[in-house]
Amino acid sequence: MEATILKWLKKPGDKVEQDETVVEIATDKVDSEVPSTTKGVIAELLYNENDVVPIGKVIARINTESNVTGNNPPPVNDRPSSHETSHYEEASLVEDIPYQPSESRGNNNAVRFYSPLVLNIAASEGISMSELEQIEGTGQDGRVSKKDIMLYLENRKNRSHQKHTEATAATTIHEVPSPPQKQEYGSPAVYTGNVEIIEMDRMRKMIAKHMVDSKNISAHVTSFAECDVTNLVLWREKIKEEFEKREGEKITFTPLFIETIIKCIKRYPLLNSSVDVDRIIIKKDINIGMATALANGNLIVPVIKNADQLNLTGLTKQVNNLANAARANKLKPDDTAGGTFTLTNVGTFGSIMGTPIINQPQVAIMAVGAIKKRPVVIETEQGDSIAIRYMMYISLSYDHRIIDGSLGSTFLNAVAKELEKFDPKRTI
């Protein structure tokens, strides 16, 4: 919905070629480069570095060769022409939801668009569509922005308070002292002693907000299972050199885990859904997010789109390409959008299990722990025996609003059983 201007690579008066990078921006997910839409000369930069800008806003004006000597550029609030760098790449990724105005709006039959953010605010605040139509928008083409709807809510609250005050003005009551207010979250505190204070970077602030928001939105429950992955480990060890020679890619455990998760999602599709107020939206596309650690310690979740349509080789290439792009800071905004289920490998860092936080608006996330050799009791035709096996804990955090313990545990155990019965004679 918005992005931060990180760095301008051009200044007014600089020449620019079509598709040449003009500015670097950052969203809550990825950093991106915005190219020029035409060849010309930078006429004006409308925002400074570190400014936060909504999508749809003009951020720079470019004089093309045909109008370099022309008149001054139009005012900032004019609708951008075809030679302007008019918006971020993210603008094409945010789905505007059209709403056809009712007859009460007169003869204006044009479709009015509302962003998902505005619609979510309206739903949570009980604003009907007919009421939403009456809000005057200050965005492009009269579109209602977050600022517009928040101002409307504030004015509505003030009007309600004023009516309440007028209705009770004639009533005499004894004032009861208000309890002390809690310190607002995030307000600075004063520290004494030997401490080091580190300011969060932009990405860490966004992660912190998303994690708190997720806890507030979803009723988190985590279930655990243990699985014997000996067959899978030995198979990968046997074929990894041949696979790399043939495909030019290293095969890790991640595509094997994703392949197993996909099989189980098809049997239990509710795990591949989201919640919209009191509706359950089951996603027919299976887009698997894979949490990836960056060099600075932050995590990002690139998404494998339509993962169920890929074979193991395809999954391996997608996993490697996205992981490499993430570490090189070359992910595109679309690479992190549209996930329906997330896998995180806490075992990479040595943890044997974890309780991951759901990646909104999804309803479940699976964590796989470190694979460890352990002595375990195994059942054979000759009776029970103790053997050294490769064991792994897996966990599933799920949204208890729609997934109860029975379904969550059933899905988790289905994944464990699929991993345990991995065919050691499988060909590639």
C-alpha positions as CSV (number, residue, x, y, z in Angstrom):
1,M,0.0,0.0,0.0
2,E,3.0,2.3,0.4
3,A,6.7,2.4,0.0
4,T,9.7,4.3,1.3
5,I,12.0,6.3,-0.9
6,L,15.5,4.9,-0.1
7,K,17.7,6.6,-2.7
8,W,17.3,8.7,-5.7
9,L,19.8,7.7,-8.4
10,K,19.1,10.7,-10.6
11,K,18.6,14.4,-9.9
12,P,16.8,17.1,-11.8
13,G,18.6,17.9,-15.0
14,D,20.1,14.4,-15.4
15,K,19.4,12.5,-18.6
16,V,17.8,9.1,-18.2
17,E,17.2,6.2,-20.6
18,Q,14.1,4.1,-20.8
19,D,14.2,1.3,-18.3
20,E,17.2,2.9,-16.5
21,T,16.9,2.8,-12.7
22,V,15.7,6.1,-11.3
23,V,15.0,5.4,-7.6
24,E,15.4,2.6,-5.0
25,I,12.3,2.0,-2.9
26,A,11.5,-0.3,0.0
27,T,8.2,-1.9,1.0
28,D,7.5,-3.9,4.1
29,K,8.6,-7.0,2.2
30,V,11.4,-6.2,-0.3
31,D,13.6,-3.4,-1.7
32,S,13.1,-2.7,-5.4
33,E,14.5,-0.5,-8.2
34,V,12.0,1.6,-10.2
35,P,13.0,2.2,-13.8
36,S,12.2,5.1,-16.0
37,T,9.2,4.6,-18.3
38,T,10.7,6.8,-21.0
39,K,13.9,8.5,-22.3
40,G,14.3,12.1,-21.3
41,V,15.5,14.5,-18.7
42,I,14.6,14.5,-15.0
43,A,12.5,17.6,-14.5
44,E,11.4,17.3,-10.9
45,L,11.6,14.9,-7.9
46,L,8.4,15.2,-5.9
47,Y,9.5,13.3,-2.7
48,N,12.7,13.2,-0.6
49,E,14.7,10.2,0.5
50,N,13.1,8.4,3.5
51,D,9.6,9.8,2.6
52,V,6.8,7.2,2.8
53,V,4.6,7.4,-0.3
54,P,1.3,5.7,-1.0
55,I,0.9,3.9,-4.3
56,G,-0.6,5.8,-7.2
57,K,1.3,9.0,-6.4
58,V,3.5,10.7,-8.9
59,I,7.1,10.6,-7.6
60,A,9.0,12.2,-10.4
61,R,8.5,14.1,-13.7
62,I,10.5,13.4,-16.8
63,N,10.7,15.7,-19.8
64,T,10.8,13.7,-23.0
65,E,12.8,14.8,-26.0
66,S,9.6,16.2,-27.6
67,N,8.9,18.6,-24.7
68,V,12.3,19.4,-23.1
69,T,11.9,23.0,-24.1
70,G,8.2,23.1,-23.4
71,N,6.2,24.7,-20.6
72,N,6.6,24.1,-16.9
73,P,5.3,20.7,-15.7
74,P,1.7,20.6,-14.5
75,P,0.9,20.8,-10.8
76,V,1.6,17.9,-8.6
77,N,-2.0,16.9,-8.1
78,D,-2.7,16.7,-11.9
79,R,-3.3,13.3,-13.3
80,P,0.1,11.9,-14.5
81,S,0.6,11.7,-18.3
82,S,2.2,8.9,-20.2
83,H,5.8,10.2,-19.8
84,E,5.7,10.4,-16.0
85,T,7.1,7.9,-13.6
86,S,3.7,7.8,-11.9
87,H,3.8,5.1,-9.4
88,Y,5.8,2.2,-7.9
89,E,6.0,-1.3,-9.3
90,E,3.9,-2.4,-6.3
91,A,0.9,-0.5,-7.7
92,S,0.3,-3.2,-10.2
93,L,0.5,-5.8,-7.4
94,V,-2.2,-4.4,-5.2
95,E,-5.6,-5.6,-6.2
96,D,-8.2,-2.7,-6.3
97,I,-11.6,-4.1,-5.7
98,P,-14.3,-2.4,-7.8
99,Y,-17.7,-1.6,-6.3
100,Q,-20.6,-0.5,-8.6
101,P,-22.3,2.6,-7.0
102,S,-25.9,2.2,-6.1
103,E,-28.7,4.2,-7.8
104,S,-28.6,6.6,-4.9
105,R,-25.5,8.1,-6.4
106,G,-27.5,9.5,-9.3
107,N,-26.5,9.1,-12.9
108,N,-22.8,8.5,-12.3
109,N,-22.4,4.9,-13.5
110,A,-18.6,4.8,-13.2
111,V,-17.1,2.0,-11.1
112,R,-15.6,3.3,-7.9
113,F,-12.5,1.5,-6.7
114,Y,-11.7,0.7,-3.0
115,S,-8.3,-0.7,-2.0
116,P,-8.3,-3.8,0.2
117,L,-7.0,-1.7,3.1
118,V,-9.9,0.7,2.9
119,L,-12.4,-2.2,2.7
120,N,-10.8,-3.9,5.7
121,I,-11.0,-0.7,7.7
122,A,-14.7,-0.2,6.7
123,A,-15.6,-3.8,7.6
124,S,-13.9,-3.6,11.0
125,E,-15.5,-0.2,11.8
126,G,-19.0,-1.3,10.6
127,I,-19.1,1.2,7.7
128,S,-21.6,-0.1,5.1
129,M,-21.0,0.3,1.4
130,S,-23.7,2.9,1.1
131,E,-21.9,4.9,3.8
132,L,-18.5,4.3,2.2
133,E,-19.9,5.8,-1.1
134,Q,-20.6,9.1,0.7
135,I,-17.0,9.6,1.8
136,E,-15.2,12.1,-0.3
137,G,-11.9,10.8,-1.6
138,T,-8.7,12.8,-2.1
139,G,-6.8,10.1,-3.9
140,Q,-6.3,9.7,-7.7
141,D,-9.6,9.9,-9.5
142,G,-11.4,10.7,-6.3
143,R,-10.4,7.4,-4.7
144,V,-10.9,7.0,-1.0
145,S,-7.5,6.7,0.8
146,K,-6.7,5.4,4.2
147,K,-6.3,9.1,5.3
148,D,-9.8,9.8,4.1
149,I,-11.5,7.0,5.9
150,M,-9.6,7.6,9.1
151,L,-10.6,11.2,9.0
152,Y,-14.2,10.2,8.4
153,L,-14.1,7.9,11.5
154,E,-12.5,10.6,13.6
155,N,-15.3,13.1,12.6
156,R,-18.0,10.4,13.2
157,K,-16.5,9.8,16.7
158,N,-16.5,13.5,17.5
159,R,-20.1,13.9,16.3
160,S,-21.2,10.9,18.4
161,H,-19.4,12.4,21.5
162,Q,-21.0,15.8,20.9
163,K,-24.5,14.2,20.8
164,H,-23.8,12.3,23.9
165,T,-22.6,15.4,25.7
166,E,-25.7,17.4,24.7
167,A,-28.0,14.6,25.8
168,T,-26.5,14.4,29.2
169,A,-25.8,18.1,29.8
170,A,-28.8,18.5,32.1
171,T,-27.8,15.5,34.3
172,T,-25.7,16.1,37.4
173,I,-23.2,13.3,38.2
174,H,-20.3,12.9,40.4
175,E,-17.0,12.6,38.5
176,V,-15.1,9.4,39.1
177,P,-11.3,9.7,38.7
178,S,-10.0,7.8,35.7
179,P,-7.5,5.0,36.3
180,P,-3.9,5.9,35.3
181,Q,-3.2,5.3,31.6
182,K,-0.8,2.6,30.6
183,Q,2.4,3.6,28.9
184,E,1.9,3.5,25.2
185,Y,3.6,0.6,23.5
186,G,6.8,1.6,21.9
187,S,7.3,4.9,23.9
188,P,10.9,5.4,24.9
189,A,12.1,4.5,28.3
190,V,15.1,5.8,30.3
191,Y,17.8,3.2,31.1
192,T,20.5,3.3,33.6
193,G,23.7,1.3,34.0
194,N,25.9,-0.3,31.3
195,V,23.6,-0.8,28.3
196,E,23.8,-0.6,24.6
197,I,20.8,0.7,22.7
198,I,20.4,-0.5,19.1
199,E,17.8,1.2,16.8
200,M,15.7,-1.3,14.8
201,D,16.2,-1.1,11.1
202,R,13.2,-0.6,8.9
203,M,12.8,-4.3,8.1
204,R,13.0,-5.4,11.7
205,K,10.3,-2.8,12.6
206,M,8.0,-4.2,9.9
207,I,8.7,-7.8,11.1
208,A,7.9,-6.8,14.7
209,K,4.6,-5.2,13.7
210,H,3.6,-8.2,11.6
211,M,4.3,-10.7,14.4
212,V,2.3,-8.7,16.9
213,D,-0.5,-8.2,14.4
214,S,-0.6,-11.9,13.7
215,K,-0.9,-12.8,17.4
216,N,-3.7,-10.3,17.7
217,I,-5.6,-11.6,14.6
218,S,-5.2,-15.4,14.9
219,A,-5.8,-17.7,17.9
220,H,-2.5,-19.5,17.7
221,V,-2.2,-23.2,18.6
222,T,0.9,-25.4,18.0
223,S,1.0,-29.1,17.7
224,F,4.1,-31.4,17.5
225,A,5.0,-34.7,15.9
226,E,8.1,-36.8,15.6
227,C,9.0,-38.6,12.4
228,D,11.7,-41.0,11.2
229,V,13.3,-39.5,8.1
230,T,16.0,-42.2,7.7
231,N,14.8,-43.3,4.2
232,L,14.7,-39.7,3.0
233,V,18.1,-38.8,4.4
234,L,19.8,-41.8,2.9
235,W,18.1,-41.4,-0.5
236,R,19.2,-37.7,-0.7
237,E,22.8,-38.7,0.2
238,K,22.8,-41.3,-2.5
239,I,21.5,-39.2,-5.4
240,K,22.7,-35.7,-4.6
241,E,25.9,-35.8,-6.7
242,E,24.1,-37.3,-9.7
243,F,21.3,-34.8,-9.3
244,E,23.7,-31.8,-9.3
245,K,25.6,-33.1,-12.4
246,R,22.4,-33.6,-14.3
247,E,20.4,-30.5,-13.2
248,G,23.2,-28.1,-12.2
249,E,21.4,-27.7,-8.9
250,K,22.0,-28.8,-5.4
251,I,19.1,-30.7,-3.9
252,T,18.3,-29.8,-0.2
253,F,15.7,-31.1,2.1
254,T,13.4,-28.1,1.6
255,P,11.9,-29.2,-1.8
256,L,11.4,-32.7,-0.3
257,F,9.5,-31.2,2.6
258,I,7.4,-28.9,0.3
259,E,6.5,-31.9,-1.9
260,T,5.2,-33.7,1.2
261,I,3.3,-30.7,2.4
262,I,1.6,-30.3,-1.0
263,K,0.3,-33.9,-0.9
264,C,-1.2,-33.4,2.5
265,I,-2.8,-30.0,1.7
266,K,-4.6,-31.7,-1.2
267,R,-6.2,-34.1,1.4
268,Y,-6.9,-31.4,3.9
269,P,-7.6,-28.2,1.9
270,L,-8.7,-26.1,4.9
271,L,-5.1,-25.7,5.8
272,N,-4.7,-23.7,2.6
273,S,-7.2,-21.0,3.4
274,S,-7.7,-17.6,4.9
275,V,-10.4,-16.0,7.1
276,D,-12.4,-13.0,5.9
277,V,-14.4,-11.8,9.0
278,D,-16.8,-14.7,9.3
279,R,-16.1,-16.4,5.9
280,I,-13.5,-19.0,5.1
281,I,-11.7,-18.6,1.8
282,I,-10.2,-21.9,0.6
283,K,-7.4,-21.3,-1.9
284,K,-7.4,-23.6,-4.9
285,D,-3.9,-22.4,-5.8
286,I,-1.1,-23.9,-3.6
287,N,1.5,-21.2,-3.1
288,I,4.2,-22.3,-0.6
289,G,6.2,-19.7,1.2
290,M,9.6,-20.6,2.5
291,A,11.1,-18.6,5.3
292,T,14.7,-17.6,4.3
293,A,17.3,-16.0,6.5
294,L,19.1,-13.0,5.2
295,A,22.7,-12.0,6.0
296,N,21.6,-9.4,8.5
297,G,19.6,-11.9,10.5
298,N,16.2,-10.8,9.2
299,L,13.8,-13.3,7.6
300,I,11.9,-13.0,4.4
301,V,9.4,-15.4,2.9
302,P,9.6,-15.8,-0.9
303,V,6.7,-17.8,-2.4
304,I,6.7,-20.7,-4.9
305,K,3.6,-20.1,-7.0
306,N,1.5,-23.1,-8.0
307,A,3.9,-25.4,-6.3
308,D,1.6,-28.4,-6.8
309,Q,2.2,-28.2,-10.5
310,L,6.0,-28.7,-10.2
311,N,7.9,-31.9,-9.9
312,L,10.8,-32.4,-7.5
313,T,13.3,-31.0,-10.0
314,G,11.1,-27.9,-10.6
315,L,10.6,-27.4,-6.8
316,T,14.4,-27.7,-6.3
317,K,15.2,-25.0,-8.9
318,Q,12.5,-22.7,-7.5
319,V,13.7,-23.1,-4.0
320,N,17.3,-22.4,-5.0
321,N,16.5,-19.5,-7.2
322,L,14.3,-17.7,-4.6
323,A,16.8,-18.4,-1.8
324,N,19.7,-17.0,-3.9
325,A,17.7,-14.0,-4.9
326,A,16.7,-13.3,-1.3
327,R,20.3,-13.4,-0.1
328,A,21.4,-11.2,-3.0
329,N,18.6,-8.7,-2.3
330,K,17.2,-9.3,-5.7
331,L,13.7,-10.5,-4.9
332,K,10.9,-8.8,-6.8
333,P,7.7,-7.7,-5.0
334,D,5.7,-10.5,-6.7
335,D,8.2,-13.1,-5.3
336,T,6.8,-12.5,-1.8
337,A,3.1,-12.1,-2.6
338,G,0.3,-14.6,-2.7
339,G,1.5,-17.3,-0.2
340,T,-1.1,-19.7,1.0
341,F,1.0,-21.9,3.4
342,T,4.4,-21.3,4.9
343,L,7.3,-23.7,5.7
344,T,10.1,-22.6,8.1
345,N,13.2,-24.7,8.8
346,V,14.3,-23.9,12.3
347,G,16.6,-26.9,12.2
348,T,19.0,-24.8,10.0
349,F,20.0,-22.9,13.1
350,G,20.2,-26.0,15.3
351,S,16.8,-25.9,16.9
352,I,15.1,-29.3,17.3
353,M,11.6,-27.7,17.2
354,G,9.8,-24.4,17.1
355,T,6.5,-22.6,17.6
356,P,6.3,-20.3,14.5
357,I,3.9,-17.4,14.2
358,I,1.4,-17.6,11.4
359,N,2.2,-15.5,8.3
360,Q,-1.0,-13.5,7.8
361,P,-3.5,-13.9,6.1
362,Q,-2.6,-17.6,6.0
363,V,-4.0,-20.0,8.7
364,A,-1.1,-22.3,9.2
365,I,2.7,-22.5,9.2
366,M,4.9,-25.6,9.6
367,A,8.4,-25.7,11.2
368,V,10.8,-28.5,10.7
369,G,13.6,-29.1,13.3
370,A,17.1,-30.4,13.0
371,I,17.6,-34.0,11.9
372,K,19.4,-35.9,14.6
373,K,20.6,-39.5,14.9
374,R,18.9,-41.2,17.9
375,P,18.4,-44.7,19.2
376,V,14.7,-45.6,18.8
377,V,12.5,-48.6,19.1
378,I,11.3,-49.9,15.8
379,E,8.8,-52.7,15.0
380,T,9.8,-55.6,12.8
381,E,8.3,-58.9,11.9
382,Q,10.7,-60.5,14.3
383,G,9.6,-58.1,17.1
384,D,10.7,-54.8,18.6
385,S,14.4,-53.8,18.3
386,I,16.5,-50.7,19.0
387,A,18.2,-49.0,16.0
388,I,20.0,-45.8,15.2
389,R,17.6,-43.7,13.1
390,Y,17.5,-40.2,11.7
391,M,14.7,-38.5,13.6
392,M,13.1,-35.0,13.3
393,Y,10.5,-33.0,15.1
394,I,7.9,-31.1,13.1
395,S,5.4,-28.6,14.4
396,L,2.3,-26.9,13.1
397,S,1.0,-23.5,14.3
398,Y,-2.6,-23.0,13.1
399,D,-5.4,-20.6,13.5
400,H,-7.8,-22.1,16.1
401,R,-10.7,-19.9,14.8
402,I,-11.2,-22.4,12.0
403,I,-8.8,-25.2,12.5
404,D,-9.4,-27.3,15.7
405,G,-6.9,-29.6,17.4
406,S,-8.3,-32.6,15.6
407,L,-7.7,-31.3,12.1
408,G,-4.4,-29.6,13.0
409,S,-3.0,-32.8,14.5
410,T,-4.4,-35.0,11.7
411,F,-2.7,-32.9,9.1
412,L,0.6,-32.8,11.0
413,N,0.7,-36.6,11.5
414,A,-0.2,-37.1,7.8
415,V,2.9,-35.1,6.9
416,A,5.0,-37.2,9.4
417,K,3.7,-40.4,7.9
418,E,4.4,-39.3,4.3
419,L,8.0,-38.5,5.3
420,E,8.4,-41.8,7.1
421,K,7.2,-43.9,4.1
422,F,9.5,-42.1,1.6
423,D,10.5,-44.5,-1.1
424,P,14.3,-45.2,-0.8
425,K,14.3,-46.7,-4.3
426,R,12.8,-43.6,-5.9
427,T,14.4,-42.5,-9.2
428,I,15.1,-39.0,-10.3
